């Protein structure tokens, strides 16, 4: 795992730990799961090239926009 991906995972975990809104919490957990699953998939198939998936995790503003819809 590279430093950038590790930092993203750390930030997600920090946000999950304090999130009070259930919907936002689930979005963050799903994103963390996606990042970890992608890493696990690369490990299982023996891919030595570890890339961060194209989509970045959902920003706080995007969660608020989704709640308004």
HTML snippet that shows the backbone in 3Dmol.js (N, CA, C, O; Angstrom):
<script src="https://3Dmol.org/build/3Dmol-min.js"></script>
<div id="view" style="width:600px;height:400px;position:relative"></div>
<script>
const pdb = `
ATOM      1  N   UNK A   1       0.853  -1.171   0.000  1.00  0.00           N
ATOM      2  CA  UNK A   1       0.000   0.000   0.000  1.00  0.00           C
ATOM      3  C   UNK A   1       0.901   1.236   0.000  1.00  0.00           C
ATOM      4  O   UNK A   1       1.858   1.323   0.770  1.00  0.00           O
ATOM      5  N   UNK A   2       0.579   2.182  -0.871  1.00  0.00           N
ATOM      6  CA  UNK A   2       1.411   3.380  -0.943  1.00  0.00           C
ATOM      7  C   UNK A   2       0.972   4.409   0.101  1.00  0.00           C
ATOM      8  O   UNK A   2      -0.068   4.258   0.742  1.00  0.00           O
ATOM      9  N   UNK A   3       1.781   5.450   0.259  1.00  0.00           N
ATOM     10  CA  UNK A   3       1.515   6.463   1.288  1.00  0.00           C
ATOM     11  C   UNK A   3       0.224   7.223   1.030  1.00  0.00           C
ATOM     12  O   UNK A   3      -0.500   7.556   1.969  1.00  0.00           O
ATOM     13  N   UNK A   4      -0.071   7.500  -0.240  1.00  0.00           N
ATOM     14  CA  UNK A   4      -1.287   8.244  -0.571  1.00  0.00           C
ATOM     15  C   UNK A   4      -2.537   7.449  -0.194  1.00  0.00           C
ATOM     16  O   UNK A   4      -3.467   7.989   0.405  1.00  0.00           O
ATOM     17  N   UNK A   5      -2.551   6.181  -0.544  1.00  0.00           N
ATOM     18  CA  UNK A   5      -3.706   5.353  -0.216  1.00  0.00           C
ATOM     19  C   UNK A   5      -3.820   5.166   1.294  1.00  0.00           C
ATOM     20  O   UNK A   5      -4.926   5.174   1.835  1.00  0.00           O
ATOM     21  N   UNK A   6      -2.708   5.001   1.965  1.00  0.00           N
ATOM     22  CA  UNK A   6      -2.707   4.870   3.417  1.00  0.00           C
ATOM     23  C   UNK A   6      -3.278   6.130   4.070  1.00  0.00           C
ATOM     24  O   UNK A   6      -4.035   6.042   5.037  1.00  0.00           O
ATOM     25  N   UNK A   7      -2.916   7.288   3.545  1.00  0.00           N
ATOM     26  CA  UNK A   7      -3.433   8.546   4.086  1.00  0.00           C
ATOM     27  C   UNK A   7      -4.946   8.655   3.874  1.00  0.00           C
ATOM     28  O   UNK A   7      -5.663   9.123   4.758  1.00  0.00           O
ATOM     29  N   UNK A   8      -5.433   8.225   2.704  1.00  0.00           N
ATOM     30  CA  UNK A   8      -6.873   8.239   2.436  1.00  0.00           C
ATOM     31  C   UNK A   8      -7.621   7.334   3.406  1.00  0.00           C
ATOM     32  O   UNK A   8      -8.670   7.705   3.932  1.00  0.00           O
ATOM     33  N   UNK A   9      -7.079   6.157   3.635  1.00  0.00           N
ATOM     34  CA  UNK A   9      -7.714   5.210   4.558  1.00  0.00           C
ATOM     35  C   UNK A   9      -7.717   5.781   5.967  1.00  0.00           C
ATOM     36  O   UNK A   9      -8.719   5.678   6.675  1.00  0.00           O
ATOM     37  N   UNK A  10      -6.612   6.380   6.380  1.00  0.00           N
ATOM     38  CA  UNK A  10      -6.533   6.984   7.709  1.00  0.00           C
ATOM     39  C   UNK A  10      -7.570   8.098   7.863  1.00  0.00           C
ATOM     40  O   UNK A  10      -8.253   8.179   8.884  1.00  0.00           O
ATOM     41  N   UNK A  11      -7.685   8.960   6.840  1.00  0.00           N
ATOM     42  CA  UNK A  11      -8.658  10.051   6.901  1.00  0.00           C
ATOM     43  C   UNK A  11     -10.085   9.514   6.963  1.00  0.00           C
ATOM     44  O   UNK A  11     -10.905  10.012   7.735  1.00  0.00           O
ATOM     45  N   UNK A  12     -10.381   8.505   6.155  1.00  0.00           N
ATOM     46  CA  UNK A  12     -11.718   7.907   6.188  1.00  0.00           C
ATOM     47  C   UNK A  12     -12.028   7.343   7.571  1.00  0.00           C
ATOM     48  O   UNK A  12     -13.118   7.556   8.103  1.00  0.00           O
ATOM     49  N   UNK A  13     -11.079   6.631   8.147  1.00  0.00           N
ATOM     50  CA  UNK A  13     -11.281   6.055   9.483  1.00  0.00           C
ATOM     51  C   UNK A  13     -11.530   7.138  10.521  1.00  0.00           C
ATOM     52  O   UNK A  13     -12.374   6.975  11.402  1.00  0.00           O
ATOM     53  N   UNK A  14     -10.803   8.236  10.422  1.00  0.00           N
ATOM     54  CA  UNK A  14     -10.982   9.351  11.356  1.00  0.00           C
ATOM     55  C   UNK A  14     -12.380   9.953  11.218  1.00  0.00           C
ATOM     56  O   UNK A  14     -13.032  10.272  12.212  1.00  0.00           O
ATOM     57  N   UNK A  15     -12.825  10.100   9.978  1.00  0.00           N
ATOM     58  CA  UNK A  15     -14.169  10.655   9.742  1.00  0.00           C
ATOM     59  C   UNK A  15     -15.255   9.697  10.190  1.00  0.00           C
ATOM     60  O   UNK A  15     -16.273  10.125  10.735  1.00  0.00           O
ATOM     61  N   UNK A  16     -15.053   8.403   9.968  1.00  0.00           N
ATOM     62  CA  UNK A  16     -16.028   7.394  10.393  1.00  0.00           C
ATOM     63  C   UNK A  16     -16.172   7.400  11.911  1.00  0.00           C
ATOM     64  O   UNK A  16     -17.279   7.275  12.435  1.00  0.00           O
ATOM     65  N   UNK A  17     -15.056   7.546  12.609  1.00  0.00           N
ATOM     66  CA  UNK A  17     -15.061   7.485  14.073  1.00  0.00           C
ATOM     67  C   UNK A  17     -15.915   8.574  14.711  1.00  0.00           C
ATOM     68  O   UNK A  17     -16.435   8.378  15.810  1.00  0.00           O
ATOM     69  N   UNK A  18     -16.069   9.711  14.048  1.00  0.00           N
ATOM     70  CA  UNK A  18     -16.809  10.819  14.651  1.00  0.00           C
ATOM     71  C   UNK A  18     -18.145  11.120  13.968  1.00  0.00           C
ATOM     72  O   UNK A  18     -18.896  11.975  14.437  1.00  0.00           O
ATOM     73  N   UNK A  19     -18.445  10.436  12.876  1.00  0.00           N
ATOM     74  CA  UNK A  19     -19.666  10.743  12.121  1.00  0.00           C
ATOM     75  C   UNK A  19     -20.904  10.366  12.932  1.00  0.00           C
ATOM     76  O   UNK A  19     -21.011   9.252  13.444  1.00  0.00           O
ATOM     77  N   UNK A  20     -21.826  11.302  13.038  1.00  0.00           N
ATOM     78  CA  UNK A  20     -23.060  11.096  13.800  1.00  0.00           C
ATOM     79  C   UNK A  20     -24.261  10.751  12.911  1.00  0.00           C
ATOM     80  O   UNK A  20     -25.202  10.093  13.356  1.00  0.00           O
ATOM     81  N   UNK A  21     -24.219  11.195  11.666  1.00  0.00           N
ATOM     82  CA  UNK A  21     -25.326  10.944  10.743  1.00  0.00           C
ATOM     83  C   UNK A  21     -25.199   9.529  10.167  1.00  0.00           C
ATOM     84  O   UNK A  21     -24.167   9.172   9.597  1.00  0.00           O
ATOM     85  N   UNK A  22     -26.247   8.739  10.320  1.00  0.00           N
ATOM     86  CA  UNK A  22     -26.216   7.334   9.905  1.00  0.00           C
ATOM     87  C   UNK A  22     -25.948   7.174   8.408  1.00  0.00           C
ATOM     88  O   UNK A  22     -25.147   6.330   8.008  1.00  0.00           O
ATOM     89  N   UNK A  23     -26.612   7.979   7.586  1.00  0.00           N
ATOM     90  CA  UNK A  23     -26.430   7.879   6.130  1.00  0.00           C
ATOM     91  C   UNK A  23     -24.999   8.222   5.726  1.00  0.00           C
ATOM     92  O   UNK A  23     -24.391   7.523   4.915  1.00  0.00           O
ATOM     93  N   UNK A  24     -24.473   9.289   6.289  1.00  0.00           N
ATOM     94  CA  UNK A  24     -23.100   9.707   5.978  1.00  0.00           C
ATOM     95  C   UNK A  24     -22.105   8.659   6.465  1.00  0.00           C
ATOM     96  O   UNK A  24     -21.111   8.369   5.799  1.00  0.00           O
ATOM     97  N   UNK A  25     -22.392   8.095   7.644  1.00  0.00           N
ATOM     98  CA  UNK A  25     -21.546   7.046   8.199  1.00  0.00           C
ATOM     99  C   UNK A  25     -21.469   5.860   7.230  1.00  0.00           C
ATOM    100  O   UNK A  25     -20.386   5.348   6.949  1.00  0.00           O
ATOM    101  N   UNK A  26     -22.623   5.434   6.727  1.00  0.00           N
ATOM    102  CA  UNK A  26     -22.659   4.298   5.806  1.00  0.00           C
ATOM    103  C   UNK A  26     -21.912   4.591   4.507  1.00  0.00           C
ATOM    104  O   UNK A  26     -21.226   3.716   3.979  1.00  0.00           O
ATOM    105  N   UNK A  27     -22.037   5.807   3.990  1.00  0.00           N
ATOM    106  CA  UNK A  27     -21.315   6.187   2.768  1.00  0.00           C
ATOM    107  C   UNK A  27     -19.811   6.090   2.999  1.00  0.00           C
ATOM    108  O   UNK A  27     -19.079   5.563   2.161  1.00  0.00           O
ATOM    109  N   UNK A  28     -19.359   6.597   4.133  1.00  0.00           N
ATOM    110  CA  UNK A  28     -17.933   6.556   4.449  1.00  0.00           C
ATOM    111  C   UNK A  28     -17.443   5.127   4.634  1.00  0.00           C
ATOM    112  O   UNK A  28     -16.362   4.780   4.158  1.00  0.00           O
ATOM    113  N   UNK A  29     -18.222   4.293   5.318  1.00  0.00           N
ATOM    114  CA  UNK A  29     -17.842   2.896   5.526  1.00  0.00           C
ATOM    115  C   UNK A  29     -17.795   2.143   4.198  1.00  0.00           C
ATOM    116  O   UNK A  29     -16.891   1.340   3.967  1.00  0.00           O
ATOM    117  N   UNK A  30     -18.766   2.403   3.331  1.00  0.00           N
ATOM    118  CA  UNK A  30     -18.764   1.758   2.013  1.00  0.00           C
ATOM    119  C   UNK A  30     -17.526   2.156   1.216  1.00  0.00           C
ATOM    120  O   UNK A  30     -16.933   1.326   0.527  1.00  0.00           O
ATOM    121  N   UNK A  31     -17.141   3.411   1.311  1.00  0.00           N
ATOM    122  CA  UNK A  31     -15.959   3.875   0.584  1.00  0.00           C
ATOM    123  C   UNK A  31     -14.699   3.230   1.151  1.00  0.00           C
ATOM    124  O   UNK A  31     -13.815   2.827   0.395  1.00  0.00           O
ATOM    125  N   UNK A  32     -14.612   3.131   2.471  1.00  0.00           N
ATOM    126  CA  UNK A  32     -13.474   2.454   3.100  1.00  0.00           C
ATOM    127  C   UNK A  32     -13.425   0.993   2.657  1.00  0.00           C
ATOM    128  O   UNK A  32     -12.360   0.474   2.325  1.00  0.00           O
ATOM    129  N   UNK A  33     -14.561   0.349   2.654  1.00  0.00           N
ATOM    130  CA  UNK A  33     -14.630  -1.044   2.217  1.00  0.00           C
ATOM    131  C   UNK A  33     -14.180  -1.198   0.771  1.00  0.00           C
ATOM    132  O   UNK A  33     -13.489  -2.160   0.434  1.00  0.00           O
ATOM    133  N   UNK A  34     -14.570  -0.249  -0.092  1.00  0.00           N
ATOM    134  CA  UNK A  34     -14.172  -0.297  -1.500  1.00  0.00           C
ATOM    135  C   UNK A  34     -12.651  -0.195  -1.636  1.00  0.00           C
ATOM    136  O   UNK A  34     -12.038  -0.939  -2.402  1.00  0.00           O
ATOM    137  N   UNK A  35     -12.058   0.719  -0.897  1.00  0.00           N
ATOM    138  CA  UNK A  35     -10.600   0.873  -0.953  1.00  0.00           C
ATOM    139  C   UNK A  35      -9.890  -0.387  -0.458  1.00  0.00           C
ATOM    140  O   UNK A  35      -8.928  -0.847  -1.073  1.00  0.00           O
ATOM    141  N   UNK A  36     -10.367  -0.936   0.647  1.00  0.00           N
ATOM    142  CA  UNK A  36      -9.736  -2.128   1.200  1.00  0.00           C
ATOM    143  C   UNK A  36      -9.971  -3.350   0.314  1.00  0.00           C
ATOM    144  O   UNK A  36      -9.081  -4.189   0.170  1.00  0.00           O
ATOM    145  N   UNK A  37     -11.149  -3.457  -0.275  1.00  0.00           N
ATOM    146  CA  UNK A  37     -11.447  -4.585  -1.163  1.00  0.00           C
ATOM    147  C   UNK A  37     -10.588  -4.549  -2.410  1.00  0.00           C
ATOM    148  O   UNK A  37     -10.129  -5.588  -2.886  1.00  0.00           O
ATOM    149  N   UNK A  38     -10.368  -3.351  -2.942  1.00  0.00           N
ATOM    150  CA  UNK A  38      -9.521  -3.211  -4.127  1.00  0.00           C
ATOM    151  C   UNK A  38      -8.107  -3.669  -3.809  1.00  0.00           C
ATOM    152  O   UNK A  38      -7.473  -4.343  -4.621  1.00  0.00           O
ATOM    153  N   UNK A  39      -7.613  -3.308  -2.639  1.00  0.00           N
ATOM    154  CA  UNK A  39      -6.278  -3.711  -2.223  1.00  0.00           C
ATOM    155  C   UNK A  39      -6.227  -5.232  -2.032  1.00  0.00           C
ATOM    156  O   UNK A  39      -5.260  -5.880  -2.433  1.00  0.00           O
ATOM    157  N   UNK A  40      -7.260  -5.785  -1.426  1.00  0.00           N
ATOM    158  CA  UNK A  40      -7.338  -7.225  -1.201  1.00  0.00           C
ATOM    159  C   UNK A  40      -7.384  -7.972  -2.530  1.00  0.00           C
ATOM    160  O   UNK A  40      -6.749  -9.016  -2.681  1.00  0.00           O
ATOM    161  N   UNK A  41      -8.137  -7.439  -3.495  1.00  0.00           N
ATOM    162  CA  UNK A  41      -8.237  -8.075  -4.813  1.00  0.00           C
ATOM    163  C   UNK A  41      -6.871  -8.129  -5.489  1.00  0.00           C
ATOM    164  O   UNK A  41      -6.493  -9.160  -6.046  1.00  0.00           O
ATOM    165  N   UNK A  42      -6.130  -7.023  -5.442  1.00  0.00           N
ATOM    166  CA  UNK A  42      -4.789  -6.997  -6.038  1.00  0.00           C
ATOM    167  C   UNK A  42      -3.882  -8.025  -5.359  1.00  0.00           C
ATOM    168  O   UNK A  42      -3.072  -8.681  -6.014  1.00  0.00           O
ATOM    169  N   UNK A  43      -4.025  -8.154  -4.062  1.00  0.00           N
ATOM    170  CA  UNK A  43      -3.203  -9.109  -3.321  1.00  0.00           C
ATOM    171  C   UNK A  43      -3.519 -10.546  -3.755  1.00  0.00           C
ATOM    172  O   UNK A  43      -2.612 -11.352  -3.963  1.00  0.00           O
ATOM    173  N   UNK A  44      -4.812 -10.857  -3.888  1.00  0.00           N
ATOM    174  CA  UNK A  44      -5.217 -12.219  -4.234  1.00  0.00           C
ATOM    175  C   UNK A  44      -4.824 -12.620  -5.642  1.00  0.00           C
ATOM    176  O   UNK A  44      -4.476 -13.778  -5.874  1.00  0.00           O
ATOM    177  N   UNK A  45      -4.870 -11.701  -6.583  1.00  0.00           N
ATOM    178  CA  UNK A  45      -4.533 -12.046  -7.968  1.00  0.00           C
ATOM    179  C   UNK A  45      -3.043 -11.913  -8.235  1.00  0.00           C
ATOM    180  O   UNK A  45      -2.584 -12.174  -9.347  1.00  0.00           O
ATOM    181  N   UNK A  46      -2.287 -11.509  -7.222  1.00  0.00           N
ATOM    182  CA  UNK A  46      -0.848 -11.427  -7.368  1.00  0.00           C
ATOM    183  C   UNK A  46      -0.369 -10.236  -8.157  1.00  0.00           C
ATOM    184  O   UNK A  46       0.744 -10.247  -8.683  1.00  0.00           O
ATOM    185  N   UNK A  47      -1.185  -9.210  -8.250  1.00  0.00           N
ATOM    186  CA  UNK A  47      -0.815  -8.003  -8.967  1.00  0.00           C
ATOM    187  C   UNK A  47       0.141  -7.191  -8.106  1.00  0.00           C
ATOM    188  O   UNK A  47      -0.222  -6.753  -7.014  1.00  0.00           O
ATOM    189  N   UNK A  48       1.348  -6.992  -8.588  1.00  0.00           N
ATOM    190  CA  UNK A  48       2.331  -6.241  -7.806  1.00  0.00           C
ATOM    191  C   UNK A  48       2.177  -4.740  -7.986  1.00  0.00           C
ATOM    192  O   UNK A  48       2.755  -3.961  -7.228  1.00  0.00           O
ATOM    193  N   UNK A  49       1.406  -4.329  -8.978  1.00  0.00           N
ATOM    194  CA  UNK A  49       1.200  -2.902  -9.213  1.00  0.00           C
ATOM    195  C   UNK A  49      -0.025  -2.456  -8.424  1.00  0.00           C
ATOM    196  O   UNK A  49      -1.156  -2.721  -8.831  1.00  0.00           O
ATOM    197  N   UNK A  50       0.189  -1.795  -7.326  1.00  0.00           N
ATOM    198  CA  UNK A  50      -0.899  -1.355  -6.448  1.00  0.00           C
ATOM    199  C   UNK A  50      -1.282   0.077  -6.786  1.00  0.00           C
ATOM    200  O   UNK A  50      -0.547   1.015  -6.480  1.00  0.00           O
ATOM    201  N   UNK A  51      -2.428   0.237  -7.414  1.00  0.00           N
ATOM    202  CA  UNK A  51      -2.900   1.561  -7.776  1.00  0.00           C
ATOM    203  C   UNK A  51      -4.102   1.907  -6.925  1.00  0.00           C
ATOM    204  O   UNK A  51      -4.868   1.031  -6.522  1.00  0.00           O
ATOM    205  N   UNK A  52      -4.262   3.194  -6.656  1.00  0.00           N
ATOM    206  CA  UNK A  52      -5.467   3.664  -5.983  1.00  0.00           C
ATOM    207  C   UNK A  52      -6.580   3.632  -7.020  1.00  0.00           C
ATOM    208  O   UNK A  52      -6.387   4.090  -8.146  1.00  0.00           O
ATOM    209  N   UNK A  53      -7.744   3.098  -6.657  1.00  0.00           N
ATOM    210  CA  UNK A  53      -8.857   3.087  -7.610  1.00  0.00           C
ATOM    211  C   UNK A  53      -9.161   4.500  -8.104  1.00  0.00           C
ATOM    212  O   UNK A  53      -8.907   5.482  -7.406  1.00  0.00           O
ATOM    213  N   UNK A  54      -9.702   4.587  -9.301  1.00  0.00           N
ATOM    214  CA  UNK A  54      -9.947   5.870  -9.950  1.00  0.00           C
ATOM    215  C   UNK A  54     -10.782   6.825  -9.113  1.00  0.00           C
ATOM    216  O   UNK A  54     -10.460   8.011  -9.038  1.00  0.00           O
ATOM    217  N   UNK A  55     -11.844   6.342  -8.483  1.00  0.00           N
ATOM    218  CA  UNK A  55     -12.762   7.202  -7.747  1.00  0.00           C
ATOM    219  C   UNK A  55     -12.216   7.496  -6.363  1.00  0.00           C
ATOM    220  O   UNK A  55     -11.820   6.577  -5.646  1.00  0.00           O
ATOM    221  N   UNK A  56     -12.188   8.759  -5.980  1.00  0.00           N
ATOM    222  CA  UNK A  56     -11.790   9.131  -4.631  1.00  0.00           C
ATOM    223  C   UNK A  56     -12.997   9.064  -3.717  1.00  0.00           C
ATOM    224  O   UNK A  56     -14.137   9.067  -4.183  1.00  0.00           O
ATOM    225  N   UNK A  57     -12.753   9.005  -2.434  1.00  0.00           N
ATOM    226  CA  UNK A  57     -13.869   8.900  -1.510  1.00  0.00           C
ATOM    227  C   UNK A  57     -14.711  10.161  -1.535  1.00  0.00           C
ATOM    228  O   UNK A  57     -14.263  11.222  -1.968  1.00  0.00           O
ATOM    229  N   UNK A  58     -15.918  10.023  -1.070  1.00  0.00           N
ATOM    230  CA  UNK A  58     -16.901  11.094  -1.119  1.00  0.00           C
ATOM    231  C   UNK A  58     -16.501  12.201  -0.155  1.00  0.00           C
ATOM    232  O   UNK A  58     -16.187  11.947   1.008  1.00  0.00           O
ATOM    233  N   UNK A  59     -16.517  13.408  -0.644  1.00  0.00           N
ATOM    234  CA  UNK A  59     -16.208  14.562   0.191  1.00  0.00           C
ATOM    235  C   UNK A  59     -17.437  14.939   1.018  1.00  0.00           C
ATOM    236  O   UNK A  59     -18.561  14.586   0.665  1.00  0.00           O
ATOM    237  N   UNK A  60     -17.220  15.647   2.103  1.00  0.00           N
ATOM    238  CA  UNK A  60     -18.315  16.044   2.996  1.00  0.00           C
ATOM    239  C   UNK A  60     -19.398  16.810   2.252  1.00  0.00           C
ATOM    240  O   UNK A  60     -20.585  16.579   2.482  1.00  0.00           O
ATOM    241  N   UNK A  61     -19.005  17.723   1.357  1.00  0.00           N
ATOM    242  CA  UNK A  61     -19.982  18.510   0.610  1.00  0.00           C
ATOM    243  C   UNK A  61     -20.836  17.638  -0.294  1.00  0.00           C
ATOM    244  O   UNK A  61     -22.027  17.900  -0.463  1.00  0.00           O
ATOM    245  N   UNK A  62     -20.246  16.609  -0.873  1.00  0.00           N
ATOM    246  CA  UNK A  62     -20.997  15.719  -1.752  1.00  0.00           C
ATOM    247  C   UNK A  62     -22.028  14.931  -0.962  1.00  0.00           C
ATOM    248  O   UNK A  62     -23.118  14.666  -1.471  1.00  0.00           O
ATOM    249  N   UNK A  63     -21.712  14.553   0.260  1.00  0.00           N
ATOM    250  CA  UNK A  63     -22.665  13.825   1.097  1.00  0.00           C
ATOM    251  C   UNK A  63     -23.859  14.719   1.388  1.00  0.00           C
ATOM    252  O   UNK A  63     -25.004  14.271   1.309  1.00  0.00           O
ATOM    253  N   UNK A  64     -23.604  15.975   1.724  1.00  0.00           N
ATOM    254  CA  UNK A  64     -24.676  16.918   2.012  1.00  0.00           C
ATOM    255  C   UNK A  64     -25.562  17.111   0.781  1.00  0.00           C
ATOM    256  O   UNK A  64     -26.785  17.179   0.905  1.00  0.00           O
ATOM    257  N   UNK A  65     -24.958  17.198  -0.397  1.00  0.00           N
ATOM    258  CA  UNK A  65     -25.734  17.342  -1.633  1.00  0.00           C
ATOM    259  C   UNK A  65     -26.615  16.123  -1.860  1.00  0.00           C
ATOM    260  O   UNK A  65     -27.759  16.267  -2.293  1.00  0.00           O
ATOM    261  N   UNK A  66     -26.110  14.924  -1.579  1.00  0.00           N
ATOM    262  CA  UNK A  66     -26.897  13.710  -1.764  1.00  0.00           C
ATOM    263  C   UNK A  66     -28.066  13.658  -0.800  1.00  0.00           C
ATOM    264  O   UNK A  66     -29.129  13.146  -1.152  1.00  0.00           O
ATOM    265  N   UNK A  67     -27.895  14.179   0.414  1.00  0.00           N
ATOM    266  CA  UNK A  67     -28.974  14.195   1.394  1.00  0.00           C
ATOM    267  C   UNK A  67     -30.101  15.120   0.974  1.00  0.00           C
ATOM    268  O   UNK A  67     -31.266  14.871   1.285  1.00  0.00           O
ATOM    269  N   UNK A  68     -29.755  16.190   0.264  1.00  0.00           N
ATOM    270  CA  UNK A  68     -30.752  17.164  -0.141  1.00  0.00           C
ATOM    271  C   UNK A  68     -31.609  16.661  -1.291  1.00  0.00           C
ATOM    272  O   UNK A  68     -32.711  17.167  -1.502  1.00  0.00           O
ATOM    273  N   UNK A  69     -31.136  15.696  -2.021  1.00  0.00           N
ATOM    274  CA  UNK A  69     -31.869  15.191  -3.200  1.00  0.00           C
ATOM    275  C   UNK A  69     -32.972  14.272  -2.843  1.00  0.00           C
ATOM    276  O   UNK A  69     -33.669  13.773  -3.727  1.00  0.00           O
TER     277      UNK A  69
END
`;
const viewer = $3Dmol.createViewer("view");
viewer.addModel(pdb, "pdb");
viewer.setStyle({}, {cartoon: {color: "spectrum"}});
viewer.zoomTo();
viewer.render();
</script>
